[in-house]
Amino acid sequence: MSRRQQVVAMLAVLGAVAGGSAASYFMCRGGAPAPVWWPLLVLAVSMGLVIVLITIARVHAFLALVISAMSAGLMSAPGSLPGEAKVGHWVQALELTGASFGTVCGSIGIVIVLAAVIGVCLLESGAADRIVLRFLQAFGEKRAALALLAGTYVVSIPIFFDTIFMLLLPLARAMYRRTRRDYVLYVMAIACAAVVTHCTVIPHPGPLAMAESLRVDAGLSIIAGLLLGTFPVAVGWLAIRRINARMEIVPAEASEPQQADRPLPPLWASLAPVLLPVALVSAASVLSALDRDHSRTLTRWALFLGNRNMALLIGAGAAVALLLRQRGMALPDAARLIGPPLETAGVVILITAAGGAFGLMLKHAGVGAAIKAAASGASVNAVVLAYMVALVIRIAQGSSTVAMLTTASMMEPMLAGSGHHPLVMFVAIGYGALGCSWMNDSGFWLVSRLGGFTERQTLRSWTVLLTVLSAAGLAVALLLDRVMRAAGAH
């Protein structure tokens, strides 16, 4: 897109925002209530703004989300924003956007940074290779793809999707060099497992922010995300076998696995940075449920060590110690190695916090209540509604994380009195935000370019796989809803 076209797009968008803000002011002046459909118009305009800024004007996602969050606040009905009586509606819309950004950033920032540290240490120490290779030994070469699927599901718990895909892709190519077949199966096995944890398991940014918005216990979400994810992964395994049977791709080059000439750490040490945080957070959740008053010393210690920030700090410490031991390097050398991933994590935090602020501003604009009213009139299941909203946002602007953040903030007002457990909504939104990845999703291009797929081949493999996983996740959410309702009734 030319620079002139970008300027025209920006001016058109800003004009629409200014017009919407003015319409909001004049429509609601004199104390008259805003029309019942106004929040839905705010949603439509602000979502359109995100799409135009990201896909047409090519504005960075952080700026697009911050501008859209401010726009949602400006277009909301005067009198609807908390605290606006002191400074006025328009000023408070800007102030509240900054406050919402800070709230989300404060809740997820440390976790994302520590997860990035664990990820790079697992990569550079050879721990991730050790875990996957042990799965290969356990399953056998004939079941190499299944071994990659299972190994990736474990390794990807603390590692972002793009990192784990780039980390394990050389193993897929190495397996193709050995077998001379099933390259699509190997690549899709890695993608299948990694994308499920990306959308349903803390400490990934989307699930982390969802748990905050929906008030889902962190330990419960980790355990449920991992256990419930096994069914979509199993369905995805069947799907990628069919995809592989219909497609044959020969990679341009089949490199050896990374760090093949370097001694690998033992399995227990490789697993420790991943399993320690999971075990600590889970133990804290269990003991907290058994001792609701937190009167026991053991419970208090468990809550301290199982706090997600402390648990991941312990996991990061174990990962750094493993890196130092395995590579024989000093702390300053390790710090230089960890530096670039921390910079990447900073960008992730900015985008994630901006997406959370956007969702919170939509909530302040009354979008959640308006959707709830529309859904009650149409007799739409709230779980299906949450799934569909996340799916539509995902298709519209590409980012699953943004879809999760926005939908969770919008749906949170619907939880009170709905009869649905927050965990059910957590699962439904996570899998809704996973579906139908296409050319506006960075993950699509990551798989296409690094995997050596054409755009059409990526649509026939990656896009189909994620759509199948999403549908299977909706089935899991609906079944979980029925089970929890039945348990509540008794």
C-alpha positions in Angstrom: 0.0 0.0 0.0 1.4 3.4 -0.9 2.1 6.1 1.6 -0.7 8.3 0.2 -3.2 5.5 0.6 -2.1 5.0 4.2 -2.6 8.7 4.9 -6.1 8.6 3.3 -7.0 5.6 5.4 -5.8 7.2 8.6 -7.7 10.4 7.9 -10.9 8.4 7.1 -10.6 6.5 10.3 -10.0 9.5 12.5 -12.9 11.3 10.8 -15.1 8.3 11.6 -14.0 8.4 15.2 -14.5 12.2 15.5 -18.0 11.8 13.9 -18.9 9.0 16.2 -17.8 10.9 19.3 -19.7 14.0 18.2 -22.8 11.9 17.6 -22.5 10.3 21.0 -22.3 13.7 22.6 -25.2 15.4 20.8 -27.4 12.3 21.0 -27.0 11.9 24.7 -26.8 15.6 25.8 -29.3 17.0 28.2 -29.2 13.8 30.3 -31.1 11.8 27.7 -30.1 8.1 27.8 -28.2 6.6 24.9 -30.2 4.4 22.5 -30.0 0.7 23.4 -28.2 -0.1 20.2 -25.5 2.5 20.7 -23.0 0.2 22.4 -23.2 -2.2 19.5 -22.5 0.6 17.1 -19.4 1.5 19.3 -18.3 -2.1 19.0 -18.8 -2.1 15.2 -16.9 1.1 14.7 -14.0 0.3 17.0 -13.6 -3.2 15.6 -13.6 -1.8 12.1 -11.0 0.7 13.2 -8.7 -2.1 14.5 -9.1 -4.0 11.2 -8.5 -0.9 9.0 -5.5 0.3 11.0 -3.8 -3.2 11.1 -4.7 -4.6 7.7 -5.0 -1.5 5.4 -2.9 1.2 7.0 -0.4 -1.3 8.3 -0.2 0.4 11.7 1.6 -1.5 14.5 -0.9 -3.6 16.5 -0.1 -1.7 19.7 -0.9 1.7 18.3 -4.0 0.3 16.5 -5.4 -1.2 19.8 -4.6 1.9 21.9 -6.3 4.2 19.3 -9.3 1.9 19.2 -9.5 1.8 23.0 -9.5 5.5 23.2 -12.1 5.7 20.4 -14.4 3.3 22.2 -14.2 5.5 25.3 -14.8 8.7 23.3 -17.8 7.1 21.5 -19.4 5.7 24.7 -22.4 7.5 26.1 -21.6 10.5 28.3 -22.0 9.5 31.9 -21.1 5.9 31.4 -17.4 6.1 32.3 -16.5 5.9 36.0 -15.0 9.1 37.3 -15.9 11.3 34.4 -17.9 13.7 36.6 -14.6 15.3 37.8 -12.8 15.8 34.5 -15.4 15.4 31.8 -16.3 12.6 29.5 -13.6 13.0 26.8 -10.7 13.5 29.2 -11.8 10.5 31.3 -12.0 8.3 28.1 -8.3 9.0 27.6 -7.3 8.6 31.2 -9.3 5.4 31.6 -7.6 3.9 28.6 -4.2 4.5 30.2 -5.4 3.1 33.6 -6.8 0.0 31.9 -3.6 -0.5 30.0 -1.6 -0.3 33.3 -4.0 -2.7 35.0 -3.6 -5.4 32.4 0.2 -4.8 32.0 0.7 -5.1 35.8 -1.2 -8.4 35.9 0.6 -10.1 33.0 4.0 -8.4 32.5 6.2 -10.3 35.0 4.7 -13.7 33.9 5.3 -13.1 30.2 8.9 -12.0 30.9 9.7 -15.0 33.0 8.1 -17.4 30.5 10.4 -15.9 27.8 13.4 -16.5 30.0 12.4 -20.2 30.5 11.8 -20.6 26.8 15.2 -19.3 25.7 17.0 -21.3 28.3 15.2 -24.5 27.3 16.2 -23.8 23.7 19.8 -22.9 24.3 20.6 -25.6 26.9 19.2 -28.4 24.7 16.5 -29.2 27.2 13.7 -29.0 24.7 15.7 -31.3 22.3 16.1 -33.8 25.1 12.4 -33.9 25.9 11.4 -34.4 22.3 14.1 -36.9 21.6 13.0 -38.9 24.6 9.5 -39.0 23.3 10.9 -40.2 20.0 12.7 -43.0 21.8 9.5 -43.9 23.7 7.2 -44.0 20.7 9.6 -45.3 18.1 10.6 -43.9 14.7 7.4 -45.3 13.1 5.4 -43.1 15.4 7.7 -40.1 15.1 4.9 -37.7 14.3 3.0 -38.9 17.4 6.1 -38.4 19.5 6.5 -34.8 18.1 2.8 -34.2 19.0 3.2 -35.4 22.6 6.6 -33.9 23.1 5.5 -30.5 21.8 2.4 -30.5 24.1 4.7 -30.7 27.1 7.5 -28.4 26.0 5.1 -25.7 24.7 3.6 -25.1 28.2 5.9 -22.1 28.9 7.1 -21.3 25.4 5.3 -18.9 22.9 4.0 -20.5 19.8 6.4 -18.9 17.3 9.4 -19.9 19.5 8.4 -23.5 19.9 7.6 -23.8 16.2 10.9 -22.5 15.1 12.6 -24.6 17.8 11.1 -27.9 16.7 10.8 -27.4 13.0 14.4 -28.7 12.4 13.4 -31.9 14.1 10.5 -32.3 11.6 12.9 -31.8 8.7 15.4 -34.2 10.2 12.7 -36.9 10.5 11.8 -36.3 6.9 15.5 -36.8 6.0 15.4 -40.1 7.7 12.0 -41.4 6.5 11.6 -39.5 3.2 7.8 -39.1 3.8 5.2 -37.5 6.0 6.7 -34.0 6.1 3.3 -32.4 6.4 2.4 -34.8 9.2 5.5 -33.8 11.2 5.0 -30.1 10.8 1.3 -30.1 11.6 2.0 -32.3 14.7 4.1 -29.6 16.1 1.6 -26.9 15.2 -1.3 -28.8 16.6 0.1 -29.3 20.1 1.7 -25.8 20.3 -1.4 -23.8 19.2 -3.7 -25.6 21.8 -1.4 -24.6 24.7 -1.1 -21.1 23.2 -4.8 -20.6 23.5 -5.7 -22.4 26.7 -2.8 -22.7 29.1 -1.2 -20.1 31.4 1.5 -18.5 31.1 0.6 -17.7 27.5 -0.6 -14.1 27.2 -4.1 -14.8 26.0 -5.1 -17.4 28.6 -3.4 -15.3 31.3 -5.4 -12.3 30.5 -8.6 -14.3 30.2 -8.1 -15.8 33.6 -7.7 -12.3 35.0 -10.8 -10.9 33.3 -13.0 -13.9 34.1 -11.6 -14.5 37.6 -10.6 -18.1 36.9 -8.1 -19.6 39.4 -4.7 -19.8 37.7 -4.0 -23.4 38.9 -7.4 -24.6 37.9 -7.0 -23.0 34.5 -3.6 -24.7 33.9 -4.9 -28.2 35.0 -8.1 -27.8 33.1 -6.4 -26.4 30.0 -4.0 -29.3 29.8 -6.5 -32.0 30.6 -9.3 -30.7 28.4 -6.8 -30.0 25.6 -6.1 -33.6 25.1 -9.4 -34.2 23.2 -9.0 -31.4 20.7 -5.3 -32.5 20.2 -6.5 -36.1 19.6 -9.1 -34.9 17.1 -6.4 -32.7 15.5 -4.2 -35.8 15.2 -6.9 -37.6 13.2 -7.3 -34.5 11.0 -3.6 -34.0 10.2 -3.3 -37.7 9.3 -6.0 -37.1 6.6 -4.4 -33.8 5.6 -1.1 -35.6 5.2 -2.6 -38.3 3.1 -3.9 -35.7 0.6 -0.8 -33.5 0.5 2.8 -34.2 -0.3 5.4 -31.5 0.3 9.1 -31.9 -0.1 11.1 -29.3 2.0 13.6 -27.3 0.1 16.2 -28.2 2.7 16.2 -30.7 5.5 18.6 -29.5 8.1 19.9 -31.4 11.1 18.3 -30.8 14.5 19.7 -27.8 16.4 22.5 -28.5 18.8 22.9 -32.1 17.5 26.6 -32.0 18.3 26.1 -30.7 21.8 25.6 -33.0 24.8 22.1 -32.7 26.1 21.0 -32.4 29.7 19.3 -35.3 31.6 15.5 -35.6 31.2 14.7 -34.7 34.8 16.7 -31.5 34.6 15.1 -30.7 31.2 11.6 -31.1 32.6 12.2 -29.2 35.8 11.8 -25.6 34.5 8.4 -26.6 32.9 7.0 -28.9 35.6 8.1 -26.9 38.7 5.9 -23.9 38.1 2.9 -26.1 37.0 3.3 -28.2 40.2 3.6 -25.2 42.5 0.7 -23.3 41.1 -1.5 -26.4 41.1 -0.5 -27.3 44.7 -1.5 -23.8 45.8 -4.9 -24.1 44.2 -5.6 -27.5 45.7 -4.5 -26.5 49.2 -6.4 -23.2 49.0 -9.6 -25.1 48.1 -9.1 -27.5 51.0 -8.2 -24.8 53.5 -10.5 -21.9 52.5 -9.5 -19.8 55.5 -5.8 -20.2 54.8 -5.2 -20.9 58.5 -2.6 -23.6 58.0 1.1 -22.7 57.7 1.4 -25.2 54.8 -1.3 -23.5 52.9 0.3 -20.0 53.3 3.6 -21.3 52.1 2.0 -23.0 49.2 0.2 -19.8 48.3 3.5 -17.9 48.4 5.5 -20.4 46.4 2.5 -21.1 44.1 1.9 -17.5 43.3 2.3 -17.4 39.5 5.0 -14.8 39.7 7.0 -16.7 42.3 6.4 -20.1 40.6 7.6 -18.9 37.3 10.6 -17.1 39.0 11.6 -20.5 40.4 11.1 -22.1 37.0 13.2 -19.4 35.4 15.9 -19.9 38.1 16.0 -23.6 37.3 16.2 -22.9 33.6 19.0 -20.4 33.9 21.0 -22.8 36.2 20.5 -25.5 33.6 21.8 -23.2 30.9 24.8 -22.1 32.9 25.7 -25.7 33.7 25.1 -27.1 30.3 26.8 -24.4 28.3 29.5 -23.7 30.9 28.9 -20.0 30.7 29.0 -17.2 33.2 26.0 -15.1 34.2 26.9 -12.1 32.0 27.1 -14.4 29.0 23.7 -15.8 29.9 22.3 -12.3 30.3 23.4 -11.4 26.8 21.8 -14.5 25.5 18.5 -13.8 27.3 18.4 -10.1 26.2 16.8 -10.4 22.7 13.9 -12.7 23.9 13.2 -10.2 26.7 12.9 -7.4 24.0 10.4 -9.6 22.1 8.5 -10.2 25.4 8.3 -6.5 25.8 6.5 -6.1 22.5 4.2 -9.0 23.4 3.4 -7.3 26.7 2.6 -4.0 25.0 0.3 -5.6 22.5 -1.4 -7.8 25.1 -1.9 -4.9 27.5 -3.3 -2.7 24.7 -5.7 -5.4 23.7 -6.8 -5.8 27.3 -7.4 -2.0 27.5 -9.4 -2.1 24.3 -11.6 -4.9 25.8 -12.1 -3.0 29.1 -13.0 0.2 27.2 -15.6 -1.8 25.3 -16.9 -3.1 28.6 -17.2 0.5 30.0 -19.0 1.4 26.8 -21.7 -1.1 27.7 -20.9 -3.6 24.9 -21.1 -6.6 27.2 -24.5 -5.6 28.6 -25.8 -4.9 25.2 -24.7 -8.3 23.9 -26.2 -9.9 26.9 -29.5 -8.2 26.3 -29.4 -9.2 22.6 -28.5 -12.8 23.4 -31.3 -13.1 26.0 -33.8 -11.9 23.5 -32.6 -14.3 20.9 -32.2 -17.2 23.4 -28.6 -17.8 22.5 -26.5 -20.0 24.7 -23.9 -17.8 26.4 -21.1 -20.3 25.9 -21.8 -20.5 22.2 -22.1 -16.7 22.1 -18.7 -16.3 23.7 -17.2 -18.8 21.3 -18.7 -17.1 18.3 -17.7 -13.6 19.3 -14.1 -14.7 19.8 -14.1 -16.5 16.5 -15.5 -13.5 14.6 -12.9 -11.2 16.2 -10.2 -13.7 15.4 -11.2 -13.9 11.7 -11.6 -10.2 11.4 -8.2 -9.1 12.8 -6.1 -12.2 12.9 -4.6 -12.2 16.4 -5.9 -15.0 18.7 -4.5 -13.2 21.7 -6.4 -10.0 20.9 -9.6 -12.0 20.3 -9.2 -13.6 23.7 -8.5 -10.4 25.5 -11.4 -8.5 23.9 -14.0 -11.2 24.2 -13.2 -12.0 27.8 -13.6 -8.4 28.8 -16.8 -8.1 26.9 -18.3 -11.3 28.3 -17.3 -10.9 31.9 -20.5 -8.8 32.7 -22.6 -11.7 31.4 -21.2 -14.2 34.0 -23.2 -12.9 36.9 -26.4 -14.8 37.2 -25.8 -16.7 33.9 -25.3 -20.0 35.6 -22.1 -20.7 33.6 -18.9 -21.4 35.4 -16.1 -18.9 34.5 -13.9 -21.9 33.5 -16.5 -22.9 30.8 -16.3 -19.4 29.3 -12.5 -19.5 29.5 -12.4 -22.7 27.4 -15.1 -21.5 25.0 -13.3 -18.2 24.3 -9.9 -19.8 24.0 -11.0 -22.2 21.3 -13.1 -19.6 19.6 -10.0 -17.4 19.3 -8.1 -20.4 17.9 -10.2 -21.1 14.8 -9.9 -20.2 11.1 -6.5 -18.7 10.9 -5.9 -17.1 7.5 -3.7 -14.5 5.8 -4.2 -11.8 8.4 -2.6 -14.0 11.1 1.1 -13.9 11.8 1.0 -17.6 12.6 -0.2 -18.4 9.1 2.8 -16.8 7.6 5.2 -18.3 10.2 4.0 -21.8 9.2 3.9 -21.0 5.5 7.4 -19.3 5.2 9.4 -21.4 7.7 7.6 -24.7 6.8 8.1 -24.2 3.1 4.4 -24.3 2.3 2.6 -22.2 -0.4 -0.3 -20.0 0.6 -2.8 -22.5 -0.8 -1.0 -25.4 1.0 -1.1 -23.5 4.2 -4.8 -22.9 3.8 -5.4 -26.6 3.2 -3.4 -27.7 6.1 -2.9 -25.1 8.9 -6.2 -23.3 8.4 -8.2 -26.6 8.2 -6.4 -28.0 11.3 -7.1 -24.9 13.5 -10.7 -24.9 12.4 -11.1 -28.5 13.4 -9.3 -27.8 16.8 -11.7 -24.9 17.4 -14.8 -27.0 16.7 -13.5 -29.8 19.0 -12.9 -27.2 21.7 -16.4 -25.9 21.5 -17.7 -29.4 22.0 -15.4 -29.7 25.1 -16.7 -26.4 26.4 -20.4 -27.4 26.0 -19.8 -30.8 27.6 -17.9 -29.2 30.5 -20.8 -26.8 30.9 -23.3 -29.7 31.2 -21.1 -31.6 33.7 -20.6 -28.5 35.9 -24.2 -27.6 35.8 -25.2 -31.1 36.8 -22.6 -31.1 39.6 -23.9 -27.8 40.8 -27.5 -29.0 40.8 -26.5 -31.8 43.2 
